[in-house]
Amino acid sequence: MRGGDLARLAAYAAMAPVGQLLFKFASLRHQELEGPIFWRLIQNLPLAGAFLWYGLSAVLWLAILKRTPLSVAYPAAIVGAALVPPLAWAAFGEPLSWGMAGGYGLMLAGLWLLSPRSA
């Protein structure tokens, strides 16, 4: 895999947790709004931002899949899931635990086992 391919995968892996934060902001905003659901959805700017962000990440994902096998790209892409708990802690004060850290550590170890290596 070339350096540019790795850079695109890293960018995508970083984009996914940011999208999750935007959806969390959108859910909090949704609780503050009043009126019919359609009206609340239209007024929810974090939700619009989350949809736009995921649209951009989908375009990047298409570019990645054009050059990288899905069996290689997908495990690399979900590395970003390990970023969600510390970002949620920083942005929303959500709790962290050693069990969570251990679970994500095991997940990352599994992804390392799945990663392609030169023979």
N, C-alpha and C positions, 0 to 999 in steps of 0.2 A: 504494500500500500504506500502510495506517495505522500509526501508531507502535506500537500494541498488537501488530499482526501482526509487525512487525520485532522487537519484544521477545520474542515467542514463538519466532521463528526463531533469534534469538541464544541464547536459553535452550537450545533443542534442539541447536544447534551446539556449545554448551559441554557438554551432557550426554553426547554420544557419546564424546568422549575420556576422560571420567571413567569411563564404562562399560568402555572398553578397559583402563584402569589396573586396574579391579577384576578383570577377567578375567586380567590378568597376575599380580596378587596371588594369584588363585585357582589359577593354574597352578603358582606357586611353592609354595603351601600343599599342593597335591595331591601334589607330590614328597615332602613331609615325612611324609605320612600312610601308614599301613600297613594291610593287609587287603584284602579283596575290593573291587573297584571301586565297587560300590554303596555300601558302607560308607564309603569315602573320599569319595564325592560328598556323602553325607549330612552328614559331619563338616566339610565345607569351607565355612565361613561366608563367606569372600570370594566364593565362587561363588554362594551364595544371595543375597548383596548385589548381585552383578552382575545376576542374573536379576530381582531386584526393581527395580533401577535402570532396566534396559531395559524392564521393564513400565511403569514410570512415564513413561519417555520415549516409549513407544508411545502412551500416552494423550495426551500432549502433541502428538505427531505427528498423531494423528487430529483434534485441535482445530485444528491448523494447516491441514490439508488441507480442512477444512470451509469455510475462508474464503479459501484461497490456492491458485492453480493449481499442480499438481504440477511443471509445467515451470519455475515460479518458485521454489517451495519447495525442491526437491531441490538445485539448485546452491547455494543459501544454506545448506542444512543441512550440506553436506560441507566448508564452511569450517572446521569443527571438526577435520577431519583434519590441518590444519596445526598444531594444538595438540598432537598426539600426540607428535612427537619431542621437543620441549622438556620436556613432562611426563614422558616416559619417561627422559629424561636426569636430571631432578631426582629422580624417585622410585627409579630402578633403576640409575642410572649408565650408561645405554646411550649409545653414542657418537653424536655429531652430526658433520656434515660440511658443507663449503661446497656440495658437489654436492647434498646433501639440501635445503639452504636454497634453492639455485637452482631445484630441481625444484618445491618447494612454492611458491616465488615465481611460477613459470610457471603452476602450477595456479591460484593466486589471481588472476593476471592473466586467465586464461581464464574464471574465474568472473565477474570484473568485466565481461568482454565479453558474457557471457550475461545479465547482470543487466538487468532492465527499466528503461528510462529514459523520462522524459517527452519527448514530441516537441517 
